[in-house]
């Protein structure tokens, strides 16, 4: 069995204490047994938005995706974070409608591209909210997750409710968590990635979806 994880810095393992502690590697380790051999591949980079991941799937992902049994997609946090931080710095309204529209096109194209070259099952992770005390973040992430669920239904993709696993537990599961407000990200650090506990929670929740 081959499992391929597509995504951004979360899937890449940013702020995990080691590569082995990132959720894709933890999930593969949990799945491997005497009776089942699983190989894992990761196509993810810090800073990738949905457009970057689409390009990577088209130009770099086909060789491994075509051999995969299951592919997970986790993307969209960067699309929102960049726009939200720009809104804070410039004190201009968040252009949520345009962001979600662009995200919808890109995620649709990612699903289409995977299906075109592979018989793999596709699962798509929802986005947890690292800034639960900012109404702007709550609203934007709700819209993002609604889009994920809508497109997953259209394309026959299974939704992984990652946001539920983090809800109310962000302070324990996010690396460098401060006050749960967007303004925390203006101080220089970006407290949005899972810590080792967060990656473990994701891996444990994700593993049943991979089998």
C-alpha positions, 0 to 999 in steps of 0.5 A: 500500500502506498499513501501519498500526503499532499499539502503545505507546511503542516503536512511537511512537518513544520515545527514537529521536533523531527521528520518522524514526528510529523503526522504522515510519518506517524500514520505510516508507522501506525499502519505498518504491521507483519500483515500490512506494508505501507510506504509513505510519500509526502509532496508538501512545502512550507508556504504552499497555497492551493495554487502552488499545490496544484502546480506540484501535483501536475508537474511533480506528483503524477509518478507517485500519485498514479501508484498510490492506494490513498491520497490525502489533501490538506491545503488552504491555510496559507491562502487564508493566512496571507490574506488575513495578515495583509488585511491586518497590516493594511487595515483593509477588509479581507477579500474572503469572496475572491480567496474562496473562489480561487481556492474552489477552482484550485481544489477542484483542479487538484481533485480532477488531476488526481482522479485523471491519473490514479485510482487512489481513494482521495481524502481531504482534511478540513482546516483547524482554526489556530486563531479561535479568538478572532471572529475574522478567522472563525468566519473565514475558516468556516467558509473554507471548510464548507467549500471543502465539504461541498467539493468533496461531495461533488468529487466523491472525496472523503472528508477528514474532520481535522478541525473537530480534533483541535477545537477547544484544544488549540493551546495544547496542540499548536506550536507557539500558541499565544492568545489565539488571535490573528494579531499574534502572527504580527509579532514575527512568529506564526503560531499555526502549526501542530506541535508533536502532540498535535501531529499525534492527534492528527495521525491517530484520527487520520489512520482509520481513514487511510485503511 
